[in-house]
Amino acid sequence: MEKKSQERERFSTGLAVFFATLSSAVGLGNIWKFPYLTGNYGGGAFLLIYFICIVLVALPVMISEMYIGRKTRKNPIGAIAAIKSRGPWKIIGYMGILSAFFILFFYSSVAGWVYSYIFKALSGTFANSSYKELDNIFNKTASSPVAPIIWQFVAIIVVASILVLGVKKGIERMTKVLMPVLLILIIICDIRALTLPGAMQGVAFIFKVDFSSITKEVILMALGLSFFKLSLGMGTIITYGSYFTSDNNMIATAGKVAVSDTIVSLLAGIAIFPAVFSFGMTPQQGPGLLFKTIPLVFSKVPFGGVLIVLFFVLSAIAATTAMLSMLEVVVTYFVEEKKVSRRKAVLLCSTIVLVIGTFVTMSQNGANPVSKIKPFGLSLFDFFDQASSNVLLPLGGLLIALFAGYVIDKKDMKTELSNYGELKNKKLIRIYTFLVRYITPVLLFIVFMSMIGVWG
């Protein structure tokens, strides 16, 4: 048993751990989902609730998942079973794998849009385009009968090719090099956006809090986003935690990842909302917000054509690193539990994502019969999005919090989080223990029950 654990790949350094974990959080959720949800749900009010969800809910769950992964050095299902072999707790691992698949079904579609925008930018499609023209370009990108499926296939092939290389040569090498570059590009976009006329309206929209706009739906969406963006409840952090170095400070890593991820989200919002107000748009643009505003902003900048290409190249990188972390969850499960070779596991999981993801992409075309499939009155795209973000991830998080707070041995948890006493973090461990036992599960339970309609 010990021999198998030693042969299992791990990240090489603490920096590799940080970048890999951050890359699972920083993705299109920051530059695509965060801005449009902030726009739809009231700007600063949504942001405030989001921050509270991060501190009281997301961070304790992230630390718990890191502990479970590093302690056991196994995939989500194997990890839970290693700690508690009897009882229903293994459902946490199965839900994580289901969540990862659900998200990949629609996320790979959006990644395909991003990949296609690279080539649109290279061909000069966005040059001197008006907002109406950009709106038409996006609608065609999302709803064309064939092209979106081809680009989705490209995105999945890129991710699969990296995963075949393994943890160090694939995941670690990609995330360590490319994450800092993405940050630089977002900052360049911010600088330009803030110089636009009327830009301060966009900044005010992000940070001004109107308490009257805080509703049950705002709280639910903020919680769902915090889980989606930090890759919680889907087995990703358990899987990446299993690759952590033995001396990693897990509480510090979780804090750094949460702070860094939030900063990137804010930078993305600062890049987009000033442009929204400057060009007379409304913040409630939905998923197409990124694809309409960024080309419009860069088209007004010297060397804007080059910047548009670079931005969508790096957006594709962000999408790719996030997809890597999700697909790695299911790949690791098949390798360790089903004894399939890594190459075959990558091929199998990628095929599943491509087949079902194709139907999700087709659901965006109103003329396609697939668009008539409406589970719970939602398109397939919205169904997989909402089922994962608003149901599976919070429910998975609730079960993880209960598992960490009431099933895992407290002494063992303290020992592991302090790296066998080497770290002087007793106060932080006490705060974490209090939150994960008494605050996090209560909040998750209330929001989840509200979501399924038990409480009004």
Secondary structure, DSSP 8 states (H G I E B T S, - for coil): -HHHHHHS---SSHHHHHHHHHHHHSSHIIIIIHHHHHHHTTTHHHHHHHHHHIIIIIHHHHHHHHHHHHHHTS-HHHHHHHH--SSGGGHHHHHHHHHHHHHHHHHHHHHHHHHHHHHHHHTTTTTT--HHHHHHHHHHHHH-SSHHHHHHHHHHHHHHHHHHT-IIIIIIHHHHHHHHHHHHHHHHHHHHHHTSTTHHHHHHHHH---GGG--HHHHHHHHHHHHHHTT-SSSHHHHHHTTS-TT--HHHHHHHHHHHHHHHHHHHHHHHHHHHHHTT--S--GGGHHHHHHHHHHTTSTTHHHHHHHHHHHHHHHHHHHHHHHHHHHHHHHHHHS---HHHHHHHHHHHHHHHHHHHHHTT-TTSGGGG--GGG--HHHHHHHIIIIIIHHHHHHHHHHIIIIIS-HHHHHHHHTTTTTS--HHHHHHHHHIIIIIHHHHHHHHHHHHTTS--
